[in-house]
Amino acid sequence: MNKIYVWDLPTRLFHWGLVALVAFQWLSGEFEDELLEFHLLGGYAILALVAFRLLWGFVGGQYARFGNFLRGVGPTLEYARALRAKTAPRYLGHNPLGGWMIVALLAMLALQGVTGLFASDEVLGGGPLRHLVSERLGEILTELHEGSFNVLIMLVVVHVASILAHRLFKGEDLVRPMLTGYKESGEEAKKQ
């Protein structure tokens, strides 16, 4: 098997930085009284990373570009059927379902960041832009910020479970390539 450089350094730094920041945001959100200032800084950092990834999805390396891994409904459903039948092809980059998971995660992270900017907290204040919206809209955005975090965590769990399933059922290690950048190519891998 040949090794192919798939995940460039910016993509890997984005990924692991995001992992650390989401974990920190969960922790700082639980202890908001003591860590609100750091929670806000973490939110800014996540928004910056999401903005970077959106840009990198158009100008980054081959396997980081959205055009390389986002597929339409037909090919995505076809891949899902093949996955269920255990005949799904192996991809060097993101497979069609993985590509849409990236979009879902980025969208949920953006929603978290933006609603956090406008969230209100009667005791500690809240987000830095809360004064730009009405009290009622601030309450709605706060509820959305808090509630959508559960959706984000659900997406993260599905993402991690998919990585484990690839390892257990397909024998494909997806973690090491996200650390080293290199992935075993094999004859059967689709290069996109």
Secondary structure as UniProt FT lines:
FT   STRAND          3..5
FT   HELIX           9..30
FT   HELIX           32..59
FT   HELIX           62..64
FT   HELIX           66..69
FT   HELIX           73..84
FT   TURN            85..86
FT   STRAND          90..91
FT   HELIX           96..118
FT   STRAND          120..121
FT   TURN            122..124
FT   STRAND          125..126
FT   TURN            128..129
FT   HELIX           130..132
FT   HELIX           135..170
FT   HELIX           175..180
FT   STRAND          182..184
FT   TURN            187..188
FT   STRAND          189..190
//
